[in-house]
Amino acid sequence: MRKPETAPEVAHRDMANAIRALSMDAVQAANSGHPGMPMGMADVATVLFRRFLKFDAANPDWPDRDRFVLSAGHGSMLLYSLLYLTGYPGMELDQLKNFRQLGSHTPGHPEYGEAPGIETTTGPLGQGLGNSVGMALAERLLNARHGDDIVDHFTYVLASDGCLMEGISHEAISLAGHLKLGKLIVLFDDNHISIDGPTDLAVSDDQVARFAACGWHTTRVDGHDPEAVAAAIEASREETGRPSLIACRTVIGYGAPNKQGTADTHGAPLGADEIAAARAELGWTYPPFEVPDHILSAWRETGARGRAAFEAWEEAASRLGAQERARLHDPIDAAAREDIAAVIRKVKAGFSEGGEKLASRKSSQQVLEALVPVLPALIGGSADLTGSNGTKTKQHRDVSAEDFAANYIHYGVREHGMAAAMNGMALHGGVVPYGGSFLVFTDYCRPSIRLSALMGQRVIYVMTHDSIGLGEDGPTHQPVEHLAALRAMPNLNVYRPADSVECAEVWELALNSADTPSILALTRQGLPILRSEHDDANLSARGAYVLREADGGRDVTLLATGSEVALAVEAADMLAQDGIRAAVVSMPCWELFRAQPREYRERVLGAAPRVGVEAAAALGWHEWLGASGRFVGMDSFGASAPAGQLFKHFGITAERVAEEARAAVRKG
């Protein structure tokens, strides 16, 4: 019997041109976007997805899939085209036709959660590269815990000239090289074009030499030669002891005969005439948004190519317990939350009974001492401030290129790189990252903190030395406007605990906040225990609560956060001597308080005149104080002196709070 004829293999060129056509058509339909990079990198992406990337489009959440990070997020149509062509669920052709339109799953830059297959939100250049270091690090950490059968995959990054110009790139590549993250491969779109024009207007770095100096394996290839690209990827996959950079020399807008190789293709539609010319140049004779069946079938086969590998992984993973397998996605499940709650109750009781005056950074360290043993997925670190931040415990061991079974990362003086890497670790799944620095250096982390919030990732920032209370280091290190700036960010919980008990509570809240990152703003100076009677309930969970109610009704309400809550308590005692009844409200998290029912908020705030106190800028406090409220805080930068002198110098004292309260009562 004659065997049935098999369809001829679809040429690489046709598959790559499908990406080019969809990209230029979508940008043209939107009258907005960046066609140049997708057209230039279509050959590289086709080789990667068709021959190397381990994925199964039907199972996009497979924990052991390779990660593909489009760090050059402006070229989002490359990713959207790939997701449609390979058959990811939800990425239908209509989504491409609605590129950049309200309500579509194809926004102008890739957004995590908009569609399966989008591993991270990119657009701010260099962020994806920073995320990829965290993803590759998480892969090694989990591989050391579970073995090759469960965790053994690569992280691939498509990065642009712009990504490598951004300062975060140096932090990222330096850390990756130091840790010898051999399963990280960066595909550099070396097209020599930026928005303003040729890159030599602004940069003349030898990027390959720079990566090599950081300990990377490097190579250069013609990005339009599929065999050369494949050989380079294969060689990079063999470099298990070093991350790899492949500099792919490409032509931006490849195929557009009059505009390719120029900035004209970077960030604007090609125009109808140039698209027609490009179709002729590429030999693509199909109408807009049409991919012929034989080419689409070849791409869909690519999307299913990893099915056997997925099924083999399923077989291996079936030997894990159900809980252990689920924790490859999210290690904080119901059982873990119960363990965390039990630890926090015990630690709180110890703080309340012991009565020891501690800096909240020290309280945090003691909380971590108890948490780490029951939460092995908790991975700590600091940006070269381990001793100052209190982020390392006796339960920690240093992660190194030789020991990924450890659980503490020395990020070095790389605050931004640390924050971006923690985003990547959280996105990867299976670990819960926290990292420390000084609160003032949230300025260096802010772009990544913003993306933590935008993506809804459980990332915990342990930010110490939270006010002028850090003392002699002076105004360069004393945060004044930072609490206000961070509170302005949507979907970010900013915690400023008043004592050790609240510190334990906010750790529990941060760990349980699966979709919200957390800032823990902690003190250098010691804080007295304000809640000496133990209560199993987490009072901080409602954001603010009445720490001390006034007997017989309120004459004034004193509102405070962090170290200033103790000043409010002291002021209330002073006022009592004058017959003024003052309630004290602790406000460890404005965001959680804002989310409470109106009746609760009104009950906590009360109807009496209000005085707020915080060793920071007043911006934002009007929400709680009302039009007639008074504020004790900072209206300038700090100074260099011992903390006690500084609080007196700037008038942040119990006496000043009491004085403002008396004035409020008289006026009220």
Beta strands, then each sheet from edge to edge (+ up, - down):
strand 1: 67-70
strand 2: 155-160
strand 3: 184-190
strand 4: 193-194
strand 5: 197-198
strand 6: 217-222
strand 7: 244-249
strand 8: 358-359
strand 9: 378-382
strand 10: 408-410
strand 11: 432-438
strand 12: 460-464
strand 13: 493-495
strand 14: 518-521
strand 15: 526-527
strand 16: 545-548
strand 17: 556-560
strand 18: 582-586
strand 19: 610-617
strand 20: 630-634
sheet 1: 1+ 2+ 3+ 7+ 6+
sheet 2: 4+ 5-
sheet 3: 8+ 15-
sheet 4: 10+ 9+ 11+ 12+ 14+ 13+
sheet 5: 16+ 18- 17- 19- 20-
end
